[in-house]
């Protein structure tokens, strides 16, 4: 008996203990980026084991796809074998949760969803990002970056050949968007990059560009002709959606449970809007006899609010003005620690990304090179649009709507949150939480912090701004409802448009673009609602834990310092406890 125990102990002593999980995360991150050179450039990781990643494209050959599968399986096995979740510190457990979710999503994509066989936008957007990132990110002198661009141009024919080899079929909407975005790639090469290439590299550029342009034009012909004959459904379907939902959103709630909550919350917010709209409606329409018609009262009030709006020519200037106004308010109130770097620029959304970013978006500075630029994207209004389409977009993003967009995307929203994330140490943890971090944390912060600005008196407590925010909150709720119902319950286009235009007061142009986005993605649109709800729950849990010592600015500073960890993990880091239990099903999950 004694000899047996000694043998067991000796065997245990001979086993090498696993590295700290942040080291495991660092290895995962850098090996993962080596498989995705285009993402690596965006992150600021330029060389892996002596190989210059900025000159490469992602490999979608059969061998390249198999290499990805082996990568994820290997790290999955090590993660489950070497780490016991219950024994990890709150910070380490947060990393474990991100790693586990990213590995599960990677394998789900490669083995079940297989977008590379059905989604041509995957290849089109990869090509565009491969060229745009070295152009816009000044990580090296311009000649060196253009040498990287040329090297990638030379590989575009191979990528397009891989796309044709892999694509078995495509949903019609994905095919149409790929054609449109690929025209943006062609314009990027033919105009933008060609006009900026250094003279010493012009001949090499022209040679590479000619072959790349030929490949991209041939790919569009393939999309227009051969692939148009092989149409598939864009819906993810209930079983695969449930799996993706679990890992992408970091929740144990089922899609059906979240749908039930979102639909109940939508009714509550509509009633809140009705009460807020009544005095404004009396003021603006004094001759009206007010029927008990929520849609009429709220709709007419929102229409009056939308009369104050920019023009296509002043749209960008007003967004820049709103950005400085928001920065000054946050600084004066001390609501959130602002980034020390002044690296934010407002630019036009790249053409090859306008299929999914119809309004705007945010592109953070690279986590490994945070001194480089961060970009608040605004999608310009095309000059050839019909007048009513232009007016529809400007009504949606009116004086107040454009302010809210700027709060959400820039300050105190995505820009502030992601700049804090870019200060996380060590670097491997920083990249893990920045690139593969929690979607509900990121999108939820943007919605939560926008509402917080209004609660703290931004724009002098304007009821017009509050009503416009509540309209956007309806859109947050509709995002979740749309995504779940479209992908798992057969929701029709007509039902989706009725939800958006009638129930949530969206302009036709906005609703049409959102429906398109819902068909292009899955399990991203619910992140806004789930994150907003959980940020508010977390704040109240932190308030209860701190008691009289609670300070809003201190809560924000501590919560942003961690980077984009799952909000349940953030609750354990800040309070030592899991996130408080959900509200009972059927009840309001938050207060206003």
HUURTA-V528037 format. One line per field, one symbol per residue. ss: DSSP state (2 for helix, 1 for strand, 0 for the rest). Layout:
ss: ???
//
This chain:
ss: 0222222222222200000022222222222222002222222000110011222000000222222222222222222222002220022222222222222222222222202220002222222222222222000002222222222222222222222222000102222222222222222222222222002222222222222222222222222200222010000002222222222220000022222222222222222222222222222200000000022222222222200000000022222222222222222220000000000111110022200000011110000000000111110000000022222222220022222222222000022222222000002222222220002222222222222222200222202222222222222222222222222200002222222222200002222222222222000002222222222222222222222220022222222220000022222222200000000000000000
//
